[in-house]
Amino acid sequence: MQQVAHPPGTLARRQRIAILAGIAGVTGLAWLDLLRRTWQMKASMRAGIACELHPWSSADAWLTFLMWAVMMVGMMVPSAAPMSLLFASVARRAAKQGAAVAPTFVFVSGYVTAWTLFSVGATAAQWALERTALLTPMLASASPLFGAALLVAAGLYQWSPAKDVCLDHCRAPAMFFAAHWRPGTWGAFRMGLSHGAFCLGCCWMLMGLLFFGGVMNLLWVAGITLFVLLEKLVPRGDRVARAAGAVLIAAGGAQLGSWLGLL
């Protein structure tokens, strides 16, 4: 059978499948781990084992960080698929021209590193919120005022210039590589880290909403994950982001009004 030639810079079908399969595999493993953790927590509650919040040990801090790191992989790696495919395509073209290039997983590793660093901050935030009794044992908001503040803050950020800049970056991967391409393994990692930083700037307040609906509420986690994909991938995702921001502000205002007895 005659082998089909592919123009320089064009990914063969098997390469695209391999990259997407790798992303799907890593994402699937992350979600399986989240399902396991949630099942264990609910099983403990059904068995009458208390899931009360308690002072953290170093082991608690480490396990909480791992939970956040795995969750960020499950939530954010899927949205990096278009950028990862384009990286592989550009790398193929650069290799044809004799430049040093790295495998796609190096780029993805840089992206995951950015969200792993975010997980450190999320772990610290969870510790502080538990110490101030603002979270329930299922890691959802225990205070109507705190919940309303989270909703309004996330909604306002959806309308902010910083959100616009970061979302524009995430929706235009070709422009990113045109401006920031670096050769070699370290260059690929730095590009992944830089893309992750922009993505973090786009979505960090949405991640904060996990403390509203519950960090261990997988339906809430899945909903946020789906919204992140929508605002990055659908046409006029910027309008989707702002519409969601308006809804969040209204929901926060309604919750605050109910708490104050005005509604």
N, C-alpha and C positions, 0 to 999 in steps of 0.2 A: 504493500500500500504506500502511495506517495505521501510523504510528510508535508503538512501544510506549513508554509513559512509565515512568520508573523513579523510585521514591520518593527523596527527598533522602537522601543518605548511602549509597545502594545503587549499586554499580558496575555499569554496563552490561557485557554479556558481552564486547564488543569491547575495553573498557578492561581487563578482567581478562586477556584474551588478550594485549593489548599489553604489560602489565606482566610477565606470566609469560614472554612471548617475549623481552623485553629481558633478564630475569634469565638465561634459558636461553642466550641469545646470548653474553652476557658470560662466563658460566660455561664454555660450549663453547670460546670463544676461549682462555680461560685453560688449559683442559685440552689443547687442541691445542699450545699453546706448551710445556707440560710434556712432552708426547709428543715434540715436536721436540728438546728439550734432552736427554731420555733417549736418544733414538735417536742423536743426535750423540755422546753419551758412549760408548754401546755400540759404535757404528761405529768410534770411535777405538781402543777396546780390541781389537776384532776385527782392526783394521789393524796392531796391534802398537805403537800410539802410547801411551806411558806416561801414565797418569792419576794420577801420584803427587801427593800434597799438597805444596805449595810455599809459600814466603812470599808474602803478598798484596801486590799493587800497588793503587793507588787504583782502577784499572779493575776489578780482581778484586772489590774491595769493592762497587763500584757494580753489577756484574753479579750478584753474589750477592744483594744487596738486591733487585734486580729479580726474581730467581728466587723469592725468598720472597714478595714482594708479589703476584706473579702466582699463586703457589700458594695464598695465602690467599684470593684472589678465587675461585679454582676450588673451594676446600674450603668456604668459609664463606658466600658469597653465596646459595647455594641454601637454606640454613637461615633466611635472612632473608625468604624469600618471604611467609610468612603475615603478618609484621609490615608488610611493604611494601604488601600488599594492603589491610590494615586502615588503614594511613596514608592510602592513596588514598581509601578509603571515608569516613573521618573528614574528610579535606580537602574532599571533595565536599559533605558536609553543612555544613561551615564556610563554604564558598563560597556556598552557597544563603542563608546568613545574612548575607552581605556581608563576611565576614572575609577578610583577606589570606592566601592559601595559596600553596604552591610545588609544582612538579611532583614526582612521586614519585622521579625520579632524584636530586633534591637530598637527600632523606632517605637513599637508598641510598649516595650519595657520602659522607655523614657516617659511615655504617656502615663503608664501605670504608676511610675515613681512619683509623679506630681500628685496623683490622687492618694498615694500612700502617705505622703507628707501631710495632705489634708486630713487624713485619718488620725494623725497625731493630734491635730487641733480639735477634731471632733471628739476624740477620747477625753481630752482635757475639758471640753465644754460639757460633756455628759457628767464627768466627775463633779464639776462645779454646780450643775443643775440638780444633781442628786443631793449634794450637801445642803443646798438651799431649799430642798423639798418641793421642787418645781416639776418633778417627774413622778409618774406612777411606776409600779413594778414592771409594767409592759413598756416603759420608757416613752410614754406619751405625756402631753402637758397635763399637769395636775392643777393648773391655775387658769381660770377663764381669762384673766387679764394678761397673763403670759402668752396664752394661746392667741388671743386677739393681736397682741404685739407682733408675734411671729408672722401671722397672716398679713398684717398691714405692711410690715417691713419687707417681706418677700414681694408683695404686690408693688410697692414703691420702687424696689430695685428693678423690677421688670421694665420700668419706664426710664431708668437712669441711663445717662450717656455711657457709663462703663459697661452696662449690659449690652447696649447697642454695638459698641466696638468689639467686644468679645464674641457676641453672636455672629456679627458679620464675618469675623475671622473663621469661626467654625463652619459657616455656610459657604466659604470660598476657599477651599483647600489649594486650588491651583495658584492663587495669588500668594499664599503663604510660602509655597515651595519656590516660586519665582523670586521671592524676596529673601528667603532665609536658607536656601539650600546649602548644605555643608557636606563635604565628602567624608568617606571613611566611617568606621564603627562609632567613634566618639561623636562625629558629626550627626549620625543618625540618631543616637541617643539624645543629643542636645535638641535636635528638632522635635523628637517625641516629647521631651520635657517641656519645651517651649509651647508646643500645641496643647499639652496638658494644662499648662499655666493659663492659657487663654480660655480653655474649656472650664477650668476651675473658676475663673473670673465670671464666666457666663452662668454657672450653675450653683455656686456655693450657697446662695440664699435658698434655692430650691431644696438643697440638701438639708438646710436648717428646718424645713417643714417636716422632716422626719420626727423632730421632737414635738410636733403638734399632733400628728396622726398616730405616732407610735413607731419607734425604730424596729420593733419586732412584729409590726402589722404588715404582713407580706402583701396584702392587697394595696395598702397605701404606698409601700415601696414600689410595687409594680406600676401603680398609677403615675408616680413621679418619673419612673424610668421611661414609660411610654410618652409622657409629655416632653421630656428632654429630647427624645428621638423626633417627635413631631416638629418642635420649634427649630430643630437643626436641619431637617430633611425636606419638609413639605414646602411648596411654593409660598412665598410671603410669610415665612416663619416669624419674621419680626412682628407682623400683625397678630399672629397667634400668641406670641410672647406678651404683647401689650394687652390683648384681650384677657388673657389669663391674669395679668396683673390687676386689671380692673375688677375682675371677679374676686381675687384674693383680698383686695382692699375693701370691697363691699362686704365680703364674708367676715373680715376682721371687725369692721364697723358694726355689723349686725350682732356679733358676739359680744362686743363691748357694750353696745346698747342694751342687750339682754341682761348682761351682768349688772349694769347700772339700774335696771328696772325701767328702762325707757321704751323697751319693745315688748 
